[in-house]
């Protein structure tokens, strides 16, 4: 009887191991396919192109020459083809020395589901990895005080997994800025704070970083910034003033139920 029980337990362990191995293999295959699709988009825009970029330092004539109208919308030439393919495409987010080099999507309410791309690729087909997407309550042009972008924390190291590298101070020191170039113009951002948090119950009075989109007053903005700095893993020393435009990158973290990790930065160019 004891021998039979041991045999059954061994069979169960083998089945579980095979199942887990199969799931992991599937997971990494899906991630690889997702990255392959994004690689094609990177090639399409040519990530080394800088001549057709629009930033605040360009003179009016240069800005005008680097824009083109697509379906009634004036967009940067370098993103015109992607915008033609999918008008939900709103920009490209890049953090050096990470996997974070992705198109960003935007489906504002009431157009459709604000989380449409949480499990969809650029073509709108199902993808476990999805694509980074802007909170439906935010606005890109003109920009809200804060633009929140969500992305999955994929175990394969893709999507927003590498945001957690900011917990390493050496990484932060070497990556104090990143870029979010929209279809309307390029943007450089300086990191203000990064922290672990969680999605809280609606009735909770605790600080909810993911609810701040626009400040109703200077006092409200300043209070938001104080809360950010209080939560930040380190004091970056970066000053933020009322009127600055912010960006929040948010992903899942597993230190608590509904945990999150976020990086907040201000636009400097």
N, C-alpha and C positions, 0 to 999 in steps of 0.2 A: 504493500500500500504506500509506504513511504517513498519507494523507488518510483512508483507511478506518479505520485504528487510532484516529485522533483522533475520528472520528465515533462509534465504538463506545464510547470512553471518555466522550464527552459524554453518550451515551445512558445509560450506567451511572450517571454522576453525577446525571443528572436523575431516574432511577428511585430512587436512594438518597435524594435530597433530598425527593422526593414521599413516599417511605416514612417518612422521619423526621418530615416535617411531619404526615403522617397520624397517626403514633404520638403526637406531642405534642398534636395536637388531641384525640385520644381520651383522653389522660391528663388534660387539663384539663377535658374534659367530665365524665369520671368523678369528678374532684375536686369539680366544681361540683354534680353530682348528690348526692354524699355530703354536702356542706355544706347543700344544700337540705333533705335529710332531717333533718339535725341541727337546722336552723332550726325545723322543725316541732315537734321535741321541746322546744326552748327556749320556743316559744310556748305549748306545752302546760303547762309548769310555771310560766310567767310569771317571767322572770328578775328582775323588780323586786320580787317578793314577799319581804318580810322578816318579816312578822307571824307566819308559820307556821314559823319557824326555831327550832331547838333548839341552844343552846350552853351551856357549863358555867356561865355567869353567870346563867342562868335559874333561878328558884326551882322547887322540885319540882312545884308546882301548874301553873306555866306549861309546864314540860316535858311533864307528863302531858296537858295540854289540846292540845298541838301534835303529839301522836302519835296514830296510828290503827293498828288491827290489820288486817293484810292477810295472808290465808292463814296465820294463826298467828304472824306476825312483826310486832312493833311498829315502825312506820316513821314518819318525818316526814310530816305531811299533804301538804306540797308535792310530795313524791315518790311519794305513794300510787298515783296513776294509772299512772305509768311502771313502778312495781314490779309492779302488776297485769298490765300488758302483757308484762313480761319480768322474771322474778325473778332474772335474772343481773345486772340493773342494781343497782349498789351505791353510786353517788354521782355528784357533778358537780364537775369540776375547772375552775378559772378563774384565768387570769393576765391582769391588766389590760393593755390596749394590745397584745394579741396575738390570734392566731386560736385560742389555747388556751382553749376554752370548751365543754367536751364532757362527755357522759355517760361514766362509767367502768364497765366490765363486770368480772365476776368469776366464773370457773368453776374453783373449787378442786378439786384431785385428792382422791379418785379419781372425782369426779362425771363428768368428761369431759375432753376435751383442754383443758389449761390455757391454750392459745393459740387457743382457738376463735374469738375475735373479731379475730385478726390480719388476716383478710381477710373479715370479715362485718360487716354493719350491724346496727342495733338489732333488726330483724326476723329476723335470722339468715340473710339472703340474701347472696350473694357481693358483696363490695365490695373493690376494690383498696386503698382507704384504710383499711378496717377501722375499729376504734374503740379508744381507749385501754383497756387491761385490766390488772388486778392480777395479779402473779406468783402462780401457783397455790400456792406454798409459804407465802404470807403469809396473814394473817387480819385481818379488818376489825373484828370485835367479838366478844370483846375484841381489841384491836389487838396485833399483833406489835410488837417493838421497831422494826422497819422495814417499811414498806409500799412495795413497788416497783411502779411503774406504767410500762408500756411503751406507746409510740405511734410510728407511722411518721413519718419525716422526708420529707414530701411536697414535691416540687419546686415544686408550685403554691403553697407557703407555708402549707399547712394541716396539721392534726394537730399533731405535736410539732416541726415545722420551726422554729417561733419560739423554742424553748428555746435555740437557739444565739445568740439576741440577748443572752444573759447574758454572752457574751464581750466585749461592749461595756460598759465600766465605767459609763458614764453611764446605760445602760439598767438595770444592776444597782442603781445608787444610787436610781433612781426606782421600782424594783420589788423591794424587799427582802422583800416578803411576797406570798403568794397564798392562795387558798382551795381546800380540798377538803372539800366538804360531803357527808357520807354519808347514807344512809337513816336512820341512827341519831342523827345530830347534826351540827352545823356545825363546821368546823375552820379555823383560820387558822394559817399556817405561815411561819416566818422562814427565809430562805435561809442555809445554813451554808457550802456549798461548791458549786462547779461546775467541771467539768473534762472533758478529752478522755481517753478510755481505749480499751480494746478487749476483745473476748471472747478469753480466753486458753485455751491447751490445758489439758485437765483435769489433766495432770501438772505444770503450772507452779506454782511456789511464790509467784509474784508476787501482789500484792493484787488480789482480784477483788471489786470493790464490789457486784456483782450477786448475790453469794452470801450476803450478810449479811441475815439475817431476824430472828434472836433471839440475844442475847448469853448465853453460859453463865455469865458472871461479869462483875463490874465491870471487871476487867483486860481482858477480851476486848472489851468495849464501848469502853473508853478507847483501846485499840489501833486499833480500827476508826476512831474519830474522828480520831486522829492521822494515819492513812493518808489519810483524806479531805482533811484540811487540807494535807497534803504535796502532794497532787495538785491542789489547787484553783488555778485561774488567778490569783485574787487572795486575799489574806487578808481574810476578811470581819470577823474579830474577834468573831464570834458564839460565845459559850460554849455548850458542850453537856455535860450531866451525865448520869451513869448514871440511868436511869429516864425520861429524855426520850423521847418518841415521835417517830420520824423518818419522812420520806417521801422516796422517790427517784424522780425522773422521768427516764426513760432513752429515748434514741432513737438511730438510726443516725447516724454521721458518717463522712466519707470521706477522712480524713487517712491512714489505714492500712487494711489488710485487716481486716474485722470491727470497724471503728472504732465507737466509741460516744461520745455526749455525755450527761452526766448532771448533774442539779441535785438536791442533797440539802438538805432543810430540816427544821426541828424544829417540833413543834406548840407554839404559844404561847397558843392559845385554843380 
